[in-house]
Amino acid sequence: MADTHYSYLVNEAMARRKNNTQITKTLRESLVMDSIQDSRRHLEALALDIKMVNDHIKVDESIFGEASVDYDKIANKLVEKLHWPNESIRIIPQGSVSTKTLIRSPDNSKFDIDAVCSVDLSMIEVNDPMDFFDKVGLAIEEWEPEAKRRCWKVDFKGRRYYIEFTPSTPLNKVPQTATNQIALSPSNRYRDKALAVVNTPSRQWKTSNPEGFSSWVNDQSSRPLLRWLIENSMQESYSLDSVIPVPAQEVEISDTLRVAIRLLKRHRDMSVKRNYIEPNLKPISIIIVTLLTQCYEGLADKGAVYTHPIELLLDLVELMPYMIEHRANDYWISNPTVEGENFAEKWNENPQLKNSFDIWTNLLKENLNEILAADNLDSRRQIIKEVFGCTATQSPPSPIISGLAQNRPTQAHKAPPTKGLA
């Protein structure tokens, strides 16, 4: 048991939730059966329902083979057009692909697959950050890339996805003449994976660490909190080739952190689809991933042990909203791999973003309580299908959320693809 920053935040979250309705209280009340065997049977049935949702929202594995081919196409084009050495280029899957938390959109529209192109600038000639960024865009111009804040969006025809491709360089490879232009610094965690990306609005280098962030999520997910996994001490390994393949996306419910991330992202997308929150105000994935992973790490540091993944899943969902920090009256969700980067920065500029987060988490808790309060397994399964959009028509359930109707947009909106790291 370790006394860490995240274990402190978990303790604070546990104290704060005592003043609120607990999802786990509903769970415990629903599991007051005649025997332990009956309780276990209900937990297993709920686990099967969650697995059904997880299977429904996962992305077809064949897509990731296509993405790997497209990564190679981009890398080869940089070599061909810019005459950069093969060994100078390293392409790294990032975001939800690298953490195995990518989900398909409710309307099956195109989704993004993020990748980082890490180039050793000591092996090529680059004058400044924008020169580097523009050269990458020029080299792949045949695919008509769209310039974004830090990446190029490449929409390969006939694909079910588009690639957001971020030019970068290892932080220690930035030319010495430009080091004073680098915004932010890497944290000590995964420092060796830190990169400099081009922040086009400022036209300067900015510290980023997408590979380190993914490693953080993956490393925390591998820490066993379930009793039988603690006994087995499961571990994973990752490839370090120059073009890193997209990881296989199969995730079992025992991998509870990743399942929680997938479920909450899906619930958020369904909340947009059903007009409870505006698309431009929806909680971004990086915030969901960060809060859940911080919570998981804090529980692991505390030495928490769970007998069933459903119990852990519900604790993660319930504690997650209370993991948000306050620093100098600002909301703060820190990037664990980059010092001073606050993923909640825009909340402090636009209070509607935090309000939308609160609406969504209240809806989430109400829906989960409704699921757990179902009086039989069949009705519960039907509610789960409706809540997570796993029915044929994906028609919205009748919500029982008090005080939220006035927050519903008046027109339907298409949920946009996830942006950024997740």
C-alpha positions as CSV (number, residue, x, y, z in Angstrom):
1,M,0.0,0.0,0.0
2,A,1.5,3.3,-1.1
3,D,0.7,6.9,-0.1
4,T,0.6,8.6,-3.4
5,H,-1.1,11.6,-5.0
6,Y,-3.7,9.5,-6.8
7,S,-4.4,7.4,-3.6
8,Y,-5.0,10.8,-1.9
9,L,-7.4,11.8,-4.7
10,V,-9.2,8.5,-4.4
11,N,-9.6,9.0,-0.6
12,E,-11.0,12.4,-1.2
13,A,-13.3,11.0,-3.9
14,M,-14.6,8.4,-1.5
15,A,-15.2,11.0,1.2
16,R,-17.1,13.2,-1.3
17,R,-19.3,10.4,-2.6
18,K,-20.6,9.6,0.9
19,N,-22.7,12.7,0.6
20,N,-24.2,11.4,-2.6
21,T,-26.3,8.4,-3.7
22,Q,-24.0,5.5,-4.2
23,I,-24.4,3.2,-7.2
24,T,-22.6,0.5,-5.2
25,K,-25.2,0.8,-2.4
26,T,-27.9,-0.1,-5.0
27,L,-25.7,-3.0,-6.1
28,R,-25.3,-4.3,-2.6
29,E,-29.0,-4.0,-1.9
30,S,-29.8,-5.8,-5.1
31,L,-27.5,-8.6,-4.1
32,V,-29.1,-9.4,-0.8
33,M,-30.0,-12.9,-1.9
34,D,-30.8,-16.1,0.0
35,S,-27.2,-17.3,-0.6
36,I,-23.8,-16.3,-1.8
37,Q,-24.4,-18.5,-4.8
38,D,-27.4,-16.4,-5.8
39,S,-25.3,-13.2,-5.4
40,R,-22.6,-14.7,-7.6
41,R,-25.2,-15.7,-10.2
42,H,-26.4,-12.2,-10.5
43,L,-22.9,-10.8,-10.7
44,E,-22.1,-13.2,-13.5
45,A,-25.3,-12.4,-15.4
46,L,-24.4,-8.7,-15.2
47,A,-20.9,-9.4,-16.3
48,L,-22.3,-11.2,-19.4
49,D,-24.5,-8.2,-20.2
50,I,-21.5,-5.9,-19.9
51,K,-19.5,-8.2,-22.2
52,M,-22.4,-8.0,-24.7
53,V,-22.1,-4.2,-24.8
54,N,-18.3,-4.4,-25.0
55,D,-18.5,-6.8,-28.0
56,H,-21.2,-4.6,-29.7
57,I,-19.1,-1.4,-29.5
58,K,-15.7,-2.8,-30.4
59,V,-14.2,-2.0,-33.8
60,D,-13.8,-4.8,-36.4
61,E,-10.2,-6.2,-36.1
62,S,-9.7,-6.1,-39.9
63,I,-9.6,-2.3,-39.7
64,F,-6.4,-2.3,-37.8
65,G,-4.6,-4.3,-40.4
66,E,-5.7,-1.7,-43.0
67,A,-4.5,1.1,-40.7
68,S,-1.0,-0.6,-40.4
69,V,-0.8,-0.7,-44.2
70,D,-1.7,3.0,-44.4
71,Y,0.9,3.9,-41.8
72,D,3.5,2.2,-44.1
73,K,2.2,4.2,-47.1
74,I,2.7,7.5,-45.2
75,A,6.2,6.6,-44.0
76,N,7.2,5.4,-47.5
77,K,5.9,8.7,-49.0
78,L,8.0,10.7,-46.6
79,V,11.1,8.8,-47.6
80,E,10.2,9.1,-51.3
81,K,9.3,12.8,-51.4
82,L,11.6,14.2,-48.8
83,H,14.5,11.8,-49.1
84,W,14.6,11.3,-45.4
85,P,16.4,8.1,-44.2
86,N,14.2,5.2,-43.4
87,E,15.9,4.9,-40.0
88,S,15.0,8.5,-39.1
89,I,11.2,7.8,-39.1
90,R,9.3,6.0,-36.4
91,I,5.5,5.7,-36.6
92,I,3.7,5.1,-33.4
93,P,-0.1,4.3,-32.9
94,Q,-1.4,6.7,-30.2
95,G,-4.6,7.4,-28.4
96,S,-7.5,5.0,-28.1
97,V,-5.9,2.6,-30.6
98,S,-2.7,2.2,-28.5
99,T,-4.7,1.8,-25.3
100,K,-7.2,-0.7,-26.8
101,T,-10.1,1.6,-26.0
102,L,-11.3,2.6,-29.5
103,I,-15.0,2.2,-30.0
104,R,-17.2,2.6,-33.1
105,S,-19.6,5.5,-33.3
106,P,-23.3,4.9,-32.7
107,D,-24.2,5.8,-36.3
108,N,-21.2,3.8,-37.7
109,S,-19.7,7.1,-39.2
110,K,-16.0,7.3,-39.8
111,F,-13.7,7.5,-36.7
112,D,-10.2,8.7,-36.3
113,I,-7.1,6.5,-35.8
114,D,-4.3,8.6,-34.3
115,A,-0.6,8.1,-35.1
116,V,2.6,10.0,-34.3
117,C,5.3,10.3,-36.9
118,S,8.5,10.7,-34.8
119,V,11.4,12.0,-37.0
120,D,15.0,12.2,-35.8
121,L,15.8,15.8,-36.7
122,S,19.5,15.3,-36.3
123,M,19.3,13.2,-39.5
124,I,17.4,15.6,-41.7
125,E,17.5,19.3,-42.6
126,V,14.7,21.4,-40.9
127,N,14.8,25.1,-40.4
128,D,12.0,25.6,-37.8
129,P,8.9,23.9,-36.4
130,M,6.5,25.1,-39.2
131,D,9.0,24.2,-41.9
132,F,9.0,20.6,-40.5
133,F,5.2,20.5,-40.2
134,D,4.7,21.9,-43.8
135,K,7.2,19.5,-45.3
136,V,5.2,16.5,-43.9
137,G,2.0,18.0,-45.4
138,L,3.6,18.6,-48.7
139,A,5.0,15.1,-48.9
140,I,1.5,13.5,-48.5
141,E,-0.4,16.1,-50.6
142,E,-1.7,13.4,-53.0
143,W,-4.1,12.3,-50.2
144,E,-5.3,15.9,-49.7
145,P,-4.5,16.2,-46.0
146,E,-6.2,18.7,-43.8
147,A,-4.0,20.8,-41.5
148,K,-5.2,20.7,-37.9
149,R,-3.8,22.3,-34.7
150,R,-1.0,19.7,-34.3
151,C,-1.6,17.1,-37.0
152,W,-2.5,16.3,-40.5
153,K,-5.9,14.6,-41.1
154,V,-5.5,12.1,-43.9
155,D,-8.8,10.6,-45.3
156,F,-7.9,7.5,-47.3
157,K,-10.7,6.8,-49.8
158,G,-12.7,3.7,-49.1
159,R,-11.6,3.4,-45.5
160,R,-14.0,3.3,-42.5
161,Y,-11.6,5.7,-40.7
162,Y,-9.3,8.6,-41.2
163,I,-5.8,9.0,-39.8
164,E,-4.8,12.0,-37.7
165,F,-1.0,12.0,-38.2
166,T,1.1,14.1,-35.9
167,P,4.6,15.2,-37.0
168,S,7.0,15.1,-34.0
169,T,10.6,14.6,-33.0
170,P,12.1,13.1,-29.8
171,L,12.4,16.0,-27.3
172,N,16.2,15.7,-27.2
173,K,16.5,15.9,-31.0
174,V,15.1,19.5,-31.2
175,P,17.9,21.7,-32.7
176,Q,19.6,23.5,-29.9
177,T,18.8,26.9,-31.5
178,A,15.1,26.2,-30.9
179,T,15.1,24.7,-27.4
180,N,14.0,28.0,-25.8
181,Q,10.8,27.8,-27.9
182,I,9.6,24.5,-26.4
183,A,6.5,25.0,-24.3
184,L,6.0,22.8,-21.2
185,S,8.4,20.1,-19.9
186,P,8.1,16.4,-19.6
187,S,7.3,14.9,-16.3
188,N,9.6,12.2,-14.8
189,R,7.1,9.5,-15.8
190,Y,8.0,8.1,-19.2
191,R,10.4,10.9,-19.8
192,D,12.4,8.9,-22.3
193,K,9.3,8.8,-24.5
194,A,8.7,12.6,-24.6
195,L,8.4,14.3,-28.0
196,A,8.2,17.8,-29.3
197,V,5.2,18.4,-31.6
198,V,4.4,21.5,-33.6
199,N,1.8,23.8,-32.1
200,T,0.7,25.6,-35.3
201,P,-1.2,28.5,-33.6
202,S,2.0,29.5,-31.8
203,R,4.3,28.2,-34.5
204,Q,6.5,26.7,-31.8
205,W,7.5,23.3,-30.5
206,K,5.5,22.0,-27.6
207,T,6.2,19.0,-25.3
208,S,3.9,16.1,-25.8
209,N,4.1,12.4,-24.8
210,P,1.4,10.4,-26.5
211,E,3.4,7.2,-26.2
212,G,4.1,7.8,-22.6
213,F,0.5,8.5,-21.9
214,S,-0.5,5.3,-23.6
215,S,2.1,3.4,-21.6
216,W,0.7,4.9,-18.4
217,V,-2.8,3.6,-19.2
218,N,-1.6,0.2,-20.3
219,D,0.7,-0.1,-17.3
220,Q,-2.0,0.8,-14.8
221,S,-4.5,-1.5,-16.6
222,S,-2.0,-4.4,-16.1
223,R,-2.0,-3.9,-12.3
224,P,-4.3,-6.5,-10.9
225,L,-7.0,-5.4,-8.5
226,L,-9.1,-8.6,-8.9
227,R,-8.3,-11.3,-6.4
228,W,-7.6,-14.1,-8.9
229,L,-5.5,-11.8,-11.1
230,I,-3.4,-10.8,-8.2
231,E,-2.7,-14.5,-7.7
232,N,-1.8,-15.0,-11.3
233,S,0.1,-11.7,-11.7
234,M,-0.7,-11.0,-15.3
235,Q,1.6,-8.8,-17.5
236,E,1.8,-7.6,-21.1
237,S,4.6,-6.6,-23.4
238,Y,4.8,-4.2,-26.3
239,S,6.7,-3.9,-29.6
240,L,9.3,-1.3,-30.3
241,D,9.7,-1.6,-34.1
242,S,10.1,1.5,-36.2
243,V,6.5,1.2,-37.4
244,I,4.7,-0.2,-34.4
245,P,1.7,-2.4,-35.3
246,V,-1.7,-1.5,-34.1
247,P,-2.4,-3.6,-30.9
248,A,-5.0,-6.3,-31.0
249,Q,-8.2,-4.8,-29.6
250,E,-9.7,-7.8,-27.8
251,V,-10.5,-6.8,-24.2
252,E,-12.0,-9.0,-21.6
253,I,-14.1,-7.8,-18.7
254,S,-11.3,-8.7,-16.3
255,D,-9.4,-5.9,-18.0
256,T,-11.8,-3.6,-16.1
257,L,-10.1,-0.2,-16.6
258,R,-10.2,-0.5,-20.4
259,V,-13.8,-1.8,-20.3
260,A,-14.8,1.1,-18.1
261,I,-13.2,3.5,-20.6
262,R,-15.0,2.0,-23.5
263,L,-18.4,1.9,-21.7
264,L,-18.2,5.5,-20.6
265,K,-17.1,6.8,-24.0
266,R,-20.1,4.9,-25.5
267,H,-22.5,6.3,-23.0
268,R,-21.2,9.8,-23.7
269,D,-21.7,9.3,-27.4
270,M,-25.2,8.0,-26.9
271,S,-25.9,11.1,-24.6
272,V,-24.9,13.3,-27.6
273,K,-27.0,11.2,-30.0
274,R,-30.0,11.5,-27.7
275,N,-29.6,15.3,-27.3
276,Y,-28.8,15.4,-23.6
277,I,-25.6,17.2,-24.3
278,E,-24.4,19.3,-27.3
279,P,-21.8,17.8,-29.5
280,N,-19.4,20.7,-29.1
281,L,-19.7,20.5,-25.3
282,K,-19.3,16.8,-24.9
283,P,-16.6,15.6,-22.5
284,I,-13.5,14.8,-24.5
285,S,-12.1,11.3,-24.4
286,I,-8.8,12.3,-22.9
287,I,-10.6,13.6,-19.8
288,I,-12.5,10.4,-19.4
289,V,-9.4,8.3,-19.9
290,T,-7.3,10.3,-17.5
291,L,-9.8,10.5,-14.6
292,L,-10.5,6.7,-14.8
293,T,-6.9,5.8,-15.0
294,Q,-6.0,8.1,-12.1
295,C,-8.7,6.5,-10.1
296,Y,-7.5,3.0,-11.0
297,E,-4.0,3.9,-10.1
298,G,-5.1,5.4,-6.8
299,L,-7.1,2.2,-5.9
300,A,-4.0,0.1,-6.8
301,D,-1.7,2.3,-4.7
302,K,-4.2,1.9,-1.8
303,G,-4.0,-1.9,-2.1
304,A,-7.6,-2.3,-3.0
305,V,-8.8,-5.8,-3.8
306,Y,-12.1,-6.8,-5.5
307,T,-13.7,-10.2,-5.8
308,H,-15.5,-9.4,-9.0
309,P,-14.9,-7.1,-12.0
310,I,-18.4,-5.6,-11.7
311,E,-17.7,-4.3,-8.2
312,L,-14.5,-2.7,-9.5
313,L,-16.2,-1.3,-12.6
314,L,-18.9,0.4,-10.5
315,D,-16.4,1.9,-8.1
316,L,-14.5,3.4,-11.0
317,V,-17.6,4.9,-12.5
318,E,-18.8,6.2,-9.2
319,L,-15.5,7.7,-8.1
320,M,-14.4,9.1,-11.5
321,P,-16.3,12.5,-11.3
322,Y,-14.8,13.2,-7.9
323,M,-11.2,12.8,-9.1
324,I,-11.1,16.4,-10.5
325,E,-8.7,18.7,-8.7
326,H,-9.0,22.4,-7.9
327,R,-5.9,24.5,-8.1
328,A,-6.2,28.3,-7.5
329,N,-9.9,28.1,-8.1
330,D,-9.4,26.4,-11.5
331,Y,-10.5,22.9,-12.5
332,W,-7.5,20.7,-13.0
333,I,-6.9,17.3,-14.7
334,S,-3.2,16.9,-15.1
335,N,-1.4,15.1,-17.9
336,P,0.7,12.6,-15.9
337,T,3.4,12.8,-18.6
338,V,3.7,16.5,-19.3
339,E,4.3,19.0,-16.5
340,G,1.8,21.8,-16.3
341,E,-0.6,20.5,-19.0
342,N,-4.2,20.7,-17.8
343,F,-6.7,18.7,-19.8
344,A,-9.5,20.7,-18.1
345,E,-8.1,24.1,-19.2
346,K,-11.0,24.9,-21.4
347,W,-13.4,24.2,-18.6
348,N,-12.0,27.3,-16.9
349,E,-12.6,29.4,-20.0
350,N,-16.0,28.0,-20.8
351,P,-18.2,26.9,-17.8
352,Q,-20.6,25.2,-20.2
353,L,-18.1,22.4,-20.7
354,K,-18.0,21.5,-17.0
355,N,-21.8,21.8,-16.8
356,S,-22.0,19.4,-19.7
357,F,-19.7,17.0,-17.9
358,D,-21.9,17.2,-14.8
359,I,-25.0,16.5,-16.9
360,W,-23.4,13.5,-18.5
361,T,-22.1,12.0,-15.2
362,N,-25.5,12.5,-13.5
363,L,-27.2,10.8,-16.4
364,L,-24.7,8.0,-16.2
365,K,-25.3,7.4,-12.5
366,E,-29.1,7.5,-13.0
367,N,-28.9,5.0,-15.9
368,L,-26.7,2.6,-13.9
369,N,-29.0,2.8,-10.9
370,E,-31.9,2.0,-13.2
371,I,-30.0,-1.0,-14.6
372,L,-29.2,-2.3,-11.1
373,A,-32.7,-1.7,-9.8
374,A,-34.3,-3.9,-12.5
375,D,-36.3,-6.6,-10.9
376,N,-35.3,-9.5,-13.2
377,L,-32.5,-10.4,-15.6
378,D,-34.4,-10.0,-18.8
379,S,-35.6,-6.5,-18.0
380,R,-32.1,-5.5,-16.9
381,R,-30.6,-6.8,-20.1
382,Q,-33.1,-4.8,-22.2
383,I,-32.3,-1.6,-20.2
384,I,-28.6,-2.1,-20.8
385,K,-29.2,-2.6,-24.5
386,E,-31.2,0.6,-24.7
387,V,-28.8,2.7,-22.5
388,F,-25.7,1.8,-24.6
389,G,-27.4,1.7,-28.0
390,C,-27.2,-2.0,-28.6
391,T,-30.8,-2.4,-29.9
392,A,-31.6,-2.6,-33.6
393,T,-33.3,0.8,-33.7
394,Q,-31.2,2.4,-31.0
395,S,-34.3,4.3,-29.8
396,P,-33.7,6.2,-26.5
397,P,-35.1,4.9,-23.3
398,S,-37.5,6.9,-21.2
399,P,-35.0,8.7,-18.9
400,I,-35.8,9.1,-15.2
401,I,-33.3,12.0,-14.7
402,S,-34.7,14.8,-12.6
403,G,-33.7,18.4,-13.5
404,L,-32.0,17.5,-16.9
405,A,-34.8,18.2,-19.4
406,Q,-34.1,21.9,-19.6
407,N,-30.5,21.0,-20.6
408,R,-31.6,19.0,-23.7
409,P,-30.8,20.6,-27.1
410,T,-33.9,21.2,-29.2
411,Q,-32.4,19.6,-32.4
412,A,-30.8,16.3,-33.0
413,H,-27.0,16.3,-33.7
414,K,-24.6,13.8,-35.1
415,A,-21.9,12.8,-32.6
416,P,-18.6,14.0,-34.0
417,P,-15.5,11.7,-34.0
418,T,-13.3,11.7,-30.9
419,K,-10.5,14.2,-31.1
420,G,-7.0,14.2,-29.5
421,L,-5.3,11.4,-27.7
422,A,-8.3,9.2,-27.2
